[in-house]
């Protein structure tokens, strides 16, 4: 990673001598409830729609789905249940606003997985996904094609696009033991979760191949050194996050794998916030990871964001005076979308509520690189100007805080980091017209598709995508 902290810090001081370069990175929005005393979040899509569960005034619990970037509206966001049931849970949401989860069929009767139509409540006539057997199923994730993953009768399942569970084809099997559970699915139909091994003596995280069953010989992701691991989410590049025990199986840490790789104990341990235990529960396509971790002394657990090679305590990135105290609730999931929005849980006015964290800073790429990633340059040219305009609270600002740049290259179906010597040698940085301006040495990069990430205080705030030929 090419660091340009020194130059940017000077720019900040020259332009705004009275200002500070220390940044609060997120605002916090209390999402409220469906009228009861609690809510918790389990996912967020790219439009800022949040899914989760909330209490009602009558003490029942229902799944909810918010409008884009809005708090819970009890009149419109209750996803409902099957028929006369009194309880449902929301677990996942896709880009179309389809929600998945589970609901009782009747009052305290069998619990079944559901998948709604886009931005619609549960329709008992069409949304029951059925089960693999034994009368139980619940859904955990959904991709943009409407494929649903979840658990039924002790096994993980994956449905066809917008289809119910078919026991003959959708049972994903195991890694050789008797049990498996699915945690997430990506756009390719790859599923991650946890499965027992032969003899039921240990459980391992797995990642399937696209639209294939669990293969014991290839899909065991291994561990960070212990006997147990569990995968919770997967992005569209095949990176998997979850938790794994360390050598001795005494404590467990969050992990993030490389693209389409197994767990590497030397590189994939994300560490903790100072305590002994952490677990990852969300990842976006830029590799940003969310989860929870104990603090030093294991006195409390906080939600975290892992970015820029470091684990950040989300409570320190939201500033004071929000009215909500961030917590790592066992019922909710800390999730993140590609826009960098995060959902978590917090204590707001004495109640546990779902909250949404919105980035304060956004960096927008400027010409000659197109914002839609369609720019193609010849690698014979000397340099490529990479320019970013910064906004703060959605308004343009010239208060250019210290930043860093990192480059990744996609080629031959693989994504990898670029050595800073290839893009930093002979390059130059300057601040012009209230913009970050960095000249990349194109000849050193070679043909391929490149993504330039810009970060402030170690948090990614913008991207530029272009191709060289």
Secondary structure, DSSP 8 states (H G I E B T S, - for coil): -EE-HHHHHHHHHHH-TTS------EEEEE---SSSS-EEEEEE-TTS-EEEEEE-TTS-EEEEE--TT----TTT-EEE-STT--BEEEEEE-TT--EEEEEESSTT--EEEEE--TT----TTT-B---SSTT--EEEEE-TT--EEEEETTEEEE--TT----HHHHB---SSSS-EEEEEE-TT--EEEEEE-GGGS-EEEEE--TT----TTT-B---SSSS-EEEEEE-TT--EEEEEE-TTSS-EEEEE--TT----TTT-B---BEEEEEEEEEE-TT--EEEEEEEGGGS-EEEEEEETTEEEEHHHHS-S--SEEEE--SSS--EE-TT--EEEEEEETTEEEEEEEEESEEEEE-TTS-TTS--EE-TTSSEEEEEEEEEETTEE------EEEEEEEEETTEEEE--HHHHHTT-EEEEETTEEEEEEEHHHH-SEEEEEEEEETTEEEEEEEEEE-
